């Protein structure tokens, strides 16, 4: 009993603090998807449906198709480049004289290339947005708002292992991260929205 009388007074405040922390954590609302966690790979599948709902004019449709095609091609090349980087990094790690600085240099180069691509895609889709009517722009804003209100999956992937979806693939539907080269920013994060 003497041991219990010494341990119990220290244990109870810790137990209470832990319980309080757990209650505060559980009482907090689920957080919406942060803007910087939206990626082109996730919103791109949604452009097919958005395109239909916008009732584009022939000129808008031509610009949209060109932009969507360029975006898909860029994302396809990015995925291939990242797969090559993965293979090269794995091989480098298996070498006898591994120099981590050399390996990290390739990752830094990929991060810089991705940031430049995100900026380029945002520019493309902002050009599409400029060609939309006010009513169409409101529909695009509504889509962005809905995507930002979604709660990310607990297993959301990192930017490095993403891949462009097949044409018409709605299975990922932007519920993890979304973007289509839209209004995102540095560090490889992107927001790429059709017409934004």
C-alpha positions in Angstrom: 0.0 0.0 0.0 2.9 2.5 0.6 3.9 2.2 -3.0 0.4 2.8 -4.2 0.0 5.9 -2.0 3.1 7.4 -3.6 2.3 6.5 -7.2 -1.5 7.2 -7.2 -1.2 11.0 -6.5 1.1 11.4 -9.5 -0.9 9.1 -11.8 -4.4 10.6 -11.3 -3.4 14.1 -12.6 -1.8 12.5 -15.6 -4.8 10.3 -16.2 -7.1 13.3 -16.0 -4.9 15.4 -18.3 -4.9 12.5 -20.9 -8.6 12.1 -20.7 -9.2 15.8 -21.1 -6.9 15.9 -24.1 -8.8 13.0 -25.7 -12.1 14.7 -25.1 -10.9 18.0 -26.6 -9.5 16.1 -29.7 -12.8 14.1 -30.2 -15.0 17.2 -29.7 -13.2 19.1 -32.5 -15.0 19.1 -35.9 -13.4 17.4 -38.8 -11.2 19.7 -40.8 -11.8 20.6 -44.4 -9.3 19.8 -47.1 -6.6 22.4 -47.0 -6.1 24.3 -50.2 -2.5 23.3 -50.5 -3.4 19.6 -50.3 -5.4 19.8 -53.5 -3.7 18.2 -56.5 -4.3 18.1 -60.2 -4.4 14.3 -60.2 -7.5 14.3 -58.0 -9.6 17.1 -59.6 -8.8 16.2 -63.2 -11.3 13.3 -63.3 -14.1 15.7 -62.3 -13.5 18.0 -65.4 -15.6 15.7 -67.6 -18.7 16.2 -65.5 -18.0 19.9 -64.9 -17.4 20.4 -68.6 -20.9 19.0 -69.3 -22.6 21.1 -66.7 -20.9 24.4 -68.0 -22.6 24.1 -71.4 -19.5 25.5 -73.1 -19.6 27.4 -76.4 -17.7 25.9 -79.3 -14.7 28.3 -78.7 -14.7 27.5 -75.0 -14.9 23.8 -75.7 -11.9 24.0 -78.0 -9.9 25.8 -75.4 -11.0 23.4 -72.7 -10.1 20.3 -74.7 -6.7 21.7 -75.5 -6.0 22.6 -71.9 -7.3 19.3 -70.6 -5.1 17.4 -73.1 -2.0 19.4 -72.2 -2.7 18.8 -68.5 -3.1 15.1 -69.0 0.1 14.9 -71.0 2.0 16.9 -68.4 0.8 14.7 -65.6 1.5 11.5 -67.6 5.1 12.7 -68.1 5.4 13.7 -64.5 4.4 10.3 -63.4 6.9 8.6 -65.7 9.6 10.9 -64.5 8.8 10.1 -60.9 8.8 6.4 -61.6 12.3 6.8 -63.1 13.4 8.8 -60.0 12.0 6.0 -57.8 13.9 3.4 -59.7 17.1 5.4 -59.7 16.8 6.2 -56.0 16.2 2.5 -55.1 19.2 1.5 -57.2 21.3 4.2 -55.6 20.4 3.1 -52.1 21.5 -0.4 -53.0 24.9 0.7 -54.1 28.0 0.1 -52.1 29.0 3.8 -51.6 25.6 5.5 -51.0 25.8 9.3 -50.9 22.5 10.6 -49.6 23.3 14.2 -50.7 23.4 13.0 -54.3 20.1 11.2 -53.9 18.5 14.2 -52.2 19.6 16.4 -55.1 17.5 14.4 -57.5 14.5 14.8 -55.2 15.1 18.5 -55.0 15.2 18.7 -58.8 11.9 16.9 -59.0 10.3 19.2 -56.4 11.4 22.2 -58.4 10.2 20.7 -61.7 6.8 19.9 -60.1 6.4 23.4 -58.8 7.1 24.9 -62.2 4.6 22.5 -63.8 2.0 23.4 -61.2 2.4 27.1 -62.0 2.2 26.3 -65.8 -1.0 24.3 -65.3 -2.6 27.0 -63.2 -1.8 29.5 -66.0 -3.5 27.2 -68.6 -6.6 26.8 -66.5 -6.8 30.4 -65.6 -6.8 31.1 -69.3 -9.8 28.8 -69.6 -11.5 30.6 -66.7 -11.0 33.9 -68.4 -13.0 32.6 -71.4 -15.9 31.5 -69.2 -19.0 33.6 -68.6 -19.8 34.9 -65.1 -22.4 32.1 -64.5 -19.9 29.5 -65.6 -17.3 30.9 -63.3 -19.7 30.7 -60.4 -20.1 27.0 -61.1 -16.4 26.5 -61.0 -16.1 28.4 -57.7 -18.9 26.2 -56.3 -16.8 23.1 -57.3 -13.7 24.5 -55.6 -15.7 25.3 -52.5 -17.2 21.8 -52.3 -13.7 20.2 -52.7 -12.3 22.4 -50.0 -15.1 21.4 -47.6 -14.4 17.7 -48.1 -12.5 15.9 -45.3 -9.4 14.2 -46.7 -9.1 10.4 -46.4 -7.0 9.2 -43.6 -4.8 7.4 -46.1 -4.3 10.4 -48.4 -1.3 9.8 -50.5 1.8 11.9 -50.7 2.4 13.9 -53.8 5.2 11.6 -54.9 3.1 8.6 -55.6 0.3 10.2 -57.5 -0.6 9.3 -61.0 -2.8 10.8 -63.6 -6.2 9.1 -63.9 -7.5 7.6 -67.1 -9.8 9.7 -69.2 -13.3 9.6 -67.6 -12.0 8.0 -64.4 -14.3 9.3 -61.6 -13.3 6.7 -59.0 -11.1 9.1 -57.1 -13.5 12.0 -57.7 -11.3 14.6 -55.9 -12.3 13.4 -52.5 -8.7 13.2 -51.3 -6.9 16.1 -52.8 -7.7 18.1 -55.7 -6.3 20.4 -58.1 -5.9 20.8 -61.8 -3.0 23.2 -61.9 -5.2 25.9 -60.3 -4.6 28.4 -57.5 -2.1 26.5 -55.4 1.5 27.3 -54.7 5.0 26.2 -54.0 6.5 23.2 -52.4 4.9 21.0 -55.0 1.4 21.6 -53.7 -1.1 22.5 -56.3 -4.6 23.5 -56.9 -5.6 23.1 -60.5 -9.1 23.8 -61.2 -10.9 23.8 -64.4 -11.4 27.3 -65.4 -9.8 28.8 -62.3 
